[in-house]
């Protein structure tokens, strides 16, 4: 106790000035509406209600993070995060429907029907509740602090902006607004230390820079290639969520190119490297990501199962061809090849089970869609992932991997009525039968038994050749069998005679 008093007294009379690190900024810049120009009407009603409920209860509450960044850029945010000085229990009492989630990082999800507002409490910089692993990654953080500490704990300056929709004031601790105007992604604090705290920040830097077409600050960019192996320590579920965000940011091609340059994709989608080495595989992936970006640009949704089905398809198809060469059926070969590739990918990236089943369905449909002349074609339309399978086949046809006539047939099949569909199936069945029927002058397709006999005869002929090449010493005349003659005229099977029917004589007694 006395030691603490002495230390405190020395601190009062000490001539030394204690300076905080550069990113420990306690006094923010308050920017009024006339300067920042945020349109409050772009803030969702759910976020406004969450903030107002907390403020009426006497707490501080702000919209924070990427939503504020998008508002400054004039873009309507997809989701909103709220930060407050209220504890999770206090937040729950202020909202009608609220759920406290997480153990390591406690948050509150405020529910408005299907809409969800994520509400967090100001995080402290240090404390007994902040625990790190041996790599420096934060694994537990439930220590609450002040607003300036929360700002210093954020990743990038452009994400450390706080907007009060009630007063329309913008709180800026780290000159984030100027970085948005300059188009720069800059880390708060020492980049290497911050990456060690959360390696996912490296992926986030690439995604934000690609999405907004910003440049990454040199100091922020420098350690990424060296620290890329730290992603191996991140839980697979978090990597999956971040990978989906990368592919659906609207700049998937730019993201993948930066991931390749920085060496990050090996720890996120390791099988992507194998696919990109093949010419056809790279063309297919580039086209798939281009189509994805186009859909997102016009406001259409993209399923994660479809995205990963395209990313992993080149390697899957290679394994499929190997299994077909071993004599496996097409459907079985496709399913087994798909499971093999997905099992390898899930070692690094935990793809959710429901997405795995959807991916296998999309791949399996690539075989089933080739069978147009059967009644099963009608049932394919009722499969939940039929449209995704059709779009996947359409994508493959653009690179001449699928016959265009098959795509045209299925395109028409979806648009006509049931009677016309049945007629199309009959016509296709007739066409398939005619295609299998040998033309005039052509030999019939041999049966399996005939093919087997032909192979045996061929083996005998090769045995005779080996006998001729043996050392001389015996005079023997060998007649070689002509291979063309063997395969053209297979030996007919002798007709089996039926045994005569013996009828029992019935004695009639007098």
Secondary structure, 3 states (H helix, E strand, C coil): CHHHHHHHHHHHHCCCCCCCCCCCCCCCEEECHHHHCCCHHHCCHHHHHHHHHHHHCCCCEEEECHHHHHHHCCCCCCCCEEEECCCHHHHHHHCCCEEEECCCCCEEEEEECCEEEEEEECECCCCCCCEECCCCCEEECCCECCHHHHHHHCCEHHHCEEEECCCCEEEECCCHHHHHHHCEECECCCHHHHHHHCCHHHHHHHHHHHHHCCEECHHHHHCHHHHHHHHHHCCHHHHHHHHHHHHCCCCHHHHHHHHHHHCCHHHCCCHHHHHHHCHHHHHHHHHHHHHHHHHHHCCCCCCHHHHHHHHCHHHHHHHHHHHHHCCCCHHHHHHHHHHHHHHHHCCCCCCCHHHHHHHHHHHHHHHHCCCCCCCHHHHHCCCCCHHHHHHHHHHHHCCCCCCHHHHHHHHHHHHCCHHHHHHHHHHHHHHHHHHHCCCCCCCCCCCHHHHHHHHHHHHHHHHHHHHHCCCCCCCCCCCCCCHHHHHHCCCCCCCCCCCCCCCCCCCCCC
